[in-house]
Amino acid sequence: MKDLTWLKEAYIAHRGYHLEDGSIPENSIKAYKEALDRGFAIELDVNLLKDHTVIAFHDYHLKRLLGIDKKVDELTFHDIKDLTLLNTEEHIPKLSEVLDFINGQTPLLIELKPHGNVSLLVDAVMGLLETYKGPYAIFSFHPKVVYLLKKNYPHVIRGQIAESFRDDKKMSPLVKKMMKHMVFNPLTKPDFISYGIRDLPNKQLDRLMKKGMTIISYAARTQNEFNLVKDHYHNVVFEYFEPKKKDER
């Protein structure tokens, strides 16, 4: 029996507890330490390098956070190990480094990015998590990731990420509609759904929640946004601020 209690109740810091001014970069060991120090669970993103090293990094390109016009799958860990995030001394950590650092001290919500060979990414991540003792869940926009978890790692808490994708210029209208309405869920059978905050509340999620589905969201940037989601659904990942505890609101 999978225990999703923490997913519903924990305060989950998006990409660790990072700051909008970049002084604490997202998905850095510093951001994870700040989250730990505040008693937060941690959401993080993982990608696969050319040499199959799993790194904690959100983007498919290095441009935004490192100013380098390269894709992650064009580089090895040797290529990036000495690079630093924004104007800090923080580097891009391996997932193995993150797991060693957290060491079960707080739950991890791990997003597998939908780039490249997702089968390879799933197996690489699960290989690292095989002996990890702390609580964690895995989710992704890519239905194939959720399906592979269901097929090959059914014991793992798995989630489908979705939204309206209104700003995605590359996705076709048909695919947008399919993803928005999560048409693959009957096949992939996610344990929870993480839905974009701009599309909440909505009737489809209300129906699913009434049927027992765990519904969370991303990413609240104010206390009002945090409260809005918590008033309708189970939880919401947050960033750039520290949400008040329920008895402090």
Buried (B, 14 or more C-beta within 10 A) or exposed (E): EBEBEBBEEBBBBBBBBBBEEEEBBBBBBBBBBBBBEEEBBBBBBBBBBBEBBBBBBBBBBBEEBBEBEEBBBEBEBEBBEEBBBBEEEBBBBBBBBBBEEBEEEBBBBBBBBBBBEBEEBBBBBBEBBEEBEEBBBBBBBBBBBBBBBBEEBEEBBBBBBBBBBEEEEEBEEEEBEBBBEBEBBEEBBBBBBBBBBEBBBEEBBEEBBEEEBBBBBBBBBEBEBBBBBBEBBBBBBBBBBEBEEEEEE
